[in-house]
């Protein structure tokens, strides 16, 4: 076991924009850029990161120091992993339709098996049922949001419903990591807040596209 000091020998700071490191700076400069970008670009993921450098045994590691990154602040943090209905409880089973080969033979020749998407394996019956239940739960949340948008419009296919629907599609396409937080907001009843956020997201995207 290699001894490592409790305190770093050097610390540098940076900020990331959509995962890209923008250089190394002092803490004050990196923090200032993080706060500025977070305010000016609310839909962009910005992170404030600290790199602690620890002394290292060159003969063992080939380096004089090792770097340990720590995300200090994040405008769009990844949702914490937790047990959900779509996590598999059972091992995948061989697909009966293609006998686990991933290929199904029809009159015109072999094709990828639709039942297992060509993988040769499928979830257990219990897991398939849980996946369907999770999909139905998400569908109910989206349906409730669209119904509320129609209520605010006073009619079907109005502006609010249209723009929030567009905003959801753009968010799903560009920043799918934010969807779990969106669904949690819908679950606790923040339907109007989610609708307003999606409209703002859609409008910001429209402004960016027209620039």
N, C-alpha and C positions, 0 to 999 in steps of 0.2 A: 504493500500500500504506500503510495507516494504522499509525503507530507506536503500540505498546502497551507500557506499562511491564511489566517482569518481575515486579514485586510489586503485589498488589492494593492499592487505596486503602482498602478496607474489606472485612471478612469477617464474615458472619453464619452462624449454624447453625440447622438445623431437623431435625425428624424427620418421616417420613411413615408413615402407617398405611394400608395397601392403596392406595398411590399418592396419598393426600390429604395435602397440606402442613398441618401442625398449628400453624404460626406461626413466628416467628423468635426465637431465643434465644441465650444465651451457649453456648460450646462445652460447658462442664461440665454445664449444665442439659439441653441436647439429648442429650448422650451418656448422662447418667443416665436420662432418660426412655426412650431407645432400649434400654438394658440392662434396665430394669425391665419394659418391655412385651415384650421378646423372651423374658424368663424366664416371665412370667405368661401369655402367649398364644403358645405355640410354633407354632400353626398359622396365625397371622396374619403377613402380610408387613410387616415394620417396616424402615425405612431411616434411616440417619443421613446427612444431606446437608450439605455445606458450600457456601455461595454466596460466590464471590470477585467483588468489584466492581472493575472497571477503569475508569480515566478514559477518556472517549470524546469525540470531536469533535462538539459539538452541531450545528454547521452541516451535518455530513455525515450523522449518524445520528438527529438530533432528540432525543438523550439526552445527559445529562452523564456517564453511566457505563453500562457494559454488565455484565451478571451472568453468571457462568460457574458452573454447578452441578457438583459432584463428589460421587458417592455414595461415602462413606467406609466404610460397613458396611451389609450387607443380610442379613436372616435367610433370605430365599429368593431368592437371585440368579437372574437368567435364565440358562439354560444357554448357554454359549458356542456360537456358530454354528460348525458344522463340517460337512464333507461327509458326507452320509448316503445310504442307498440310495434314499430317496424324493425326493431332489433331481433335477430333470429335467436330462438331458444334452442332449436335443434340443428344438428348437422344437415347440410344439404343432402338430398337423396338423388339417386340416379333417375333420370327422366324416363318414364315408362314409354312415352310415345316414340322416342328414338333409341331406347335401350341404352341410354347413357353415352351415345356417340356424338350427339350434337347435330347429327345429319339425318334428315328424313328423306326417304326415296319416294318420288312421285313419277308419273308416266314420262315426264320430260327429263328426268334425271334427279340427282341428289340436290337438296336445298337445305338451308339452315333450319333447324327445328324451331317452329314458332313457340312451342310450349316452354322451351328452356332458353330461347334466344341463342341457340347454338352452343351453349355451355355444357350441355349434357347433364346438368344437375338442376334440381328445383327445390324450393323450400318444402318443409313438411306441411301436411294439411293444417296443423295447428298454426304454424307461422303464416300460411297463406290467409287464414281467417283473420289473424291479427293485422296483417298488412291491409286487408280490405277495410277493416274497422278504422284504421288510421286514415286511410284515404277518404272514407265517408265523413270522418270528423272534420278534416280539412275542407271538404266540399261544403259541409254545413256552415262553417265559419265564413267561407267566401260568399255563399248564398245569402247569409245574414247581412254581410257588408253591402252586397248589391241591392238587397231589399231596402236597407236603410238609405242608400244613395237615391233610390227611386222615390222614397218618401220625402227626402229633402228637395228633390226636383219637382215633386207634385205630379209626376207622370213617368211612364216608362221611356227608356232610351233618351233621357235628358242629358244636360251638360255634365252635371256632377257624376252621374253614373258612367257616362262615356269617358270622362277624363280620369276618374279613379280607376276604371278598368284598364285604360291605357297605361296609367302609372304602375299598376300591378304587373302588367306584362313587361314593362321596361325594367322594373326592379327584379323580376324573376330572371330576366335575360342577362342583366348587367351585374347585379349584386345578390345572387341567390343566398349568400351567407346571412343576409338580413331577414330572410323569410321566417325562420323560427321565432325571432323576436316579434315580428308582425303578427304571427298567429297567437303568440302569448298575449299580446295586447287585445286582440279580438276576443280571446277566451275570458279576459277579465272585464269585458264590456266597454273597452275604449274604441268603439266602432267609429264614432265621429272623428276622433283624433287620427285614426288610421286612414280614413277617407281623405281628410285634409292633407295628411302627409303624402299620400299617393298623388293627389292633384298637384301639390307643390313639386314633387319629384318629376312628374310629367312635364310641368311648365318649365322647370329648370332645364330639362333635357331639350325641350323645344327651343329655348333661348340659345343653348349651346350649339344646336344643330344649325340655327339660322345665322350664327356669328361668322 
